[in-house]
Amino acid sequence: MTPLSTGRQRKLAYFAWVAVCVIWGTTYLGIRVSLETMPPALMGGIRWTLAGALLALYVKSRGQQLPPPERWRGIALLAFLLLGLGNGGVVYAEQYVPSGLAAVLVATSPFWMAAVEAAFPDGERLRLNVMVGLLIGFSGILLLAWPELTLGSGGNRNFLFGIIALQIASLGWCLGSAYSRRHGRTDNILGTTAYQMLAGGLMMVVLGSLRGEWPQLWFTPRSAAALAYLTTIGAVGGFVAYTYALRHLSVSFVSLYAYINPVIAVTLGVLLIGEPFDSRMATAALLVFAGVAVVRWTGSGKGQPSAFKVPGSAIRSAR
């Protein structure tokens, strides 16, 4: 490979990284708009089923193999953790929590990753500095939830439930990532992800059917456009850009998208659909980011836990 081609690939990789920052920063708004006319489980189910089918067709068109049947059980488990709990929790929460704030709270994933890793025999033990970071970050979450915790029965309990759902979503992503890292195979990553999307989407469709959501499903040009964006650019396009960036850039650099996504999500939510973002929310967001920074910084040297060095299934990043 010539130096020129290497330089061109790195330029394309940086472009792909910027695309990831923008695309996954906008998916929170896309989810919020889709929910204007679509119930949560069916919206997520339709999105991921279609995205998985598109990605599977893309894999086959390139002459690559899809996962064999003996891998389907593990794929189904990852689909449940990463999409059923992970993305499903975000979709549920965005019924009650502003999209930008949801993106901020999703950034707490490193907290849960530290706790999950500490629970495994081969995982990294919780150190003092990491625990300090966890306390700082969760103080931001407590600041957000405090009014709902102190109000009487007339308080906005749905907002509190949304915050809890986002933490369940983060925990689901981390459990899925830990499993993926320890039981990863050499299968084609695009094919595996396509099947995870299909499995997760079908799970959500079944859940939506059991909850009787079909009569509530209808479309407007606005919500249909949002769903189409989430399915194509948000899921398939964002994932392809993410995998390309990972191939040519360091994991530590690519992972910085997690700090940029919430900024984009908050800005779009406030400017385009008038979502609230007051001083209390801003202070809570700063505390969350400070806690994440402390947790990541303490894991940047020798003995850094694998949770902060190696991404799990990349699907966990796609909202």
Beta strands, then each sheet from edge to edge (+ up, - down):
end
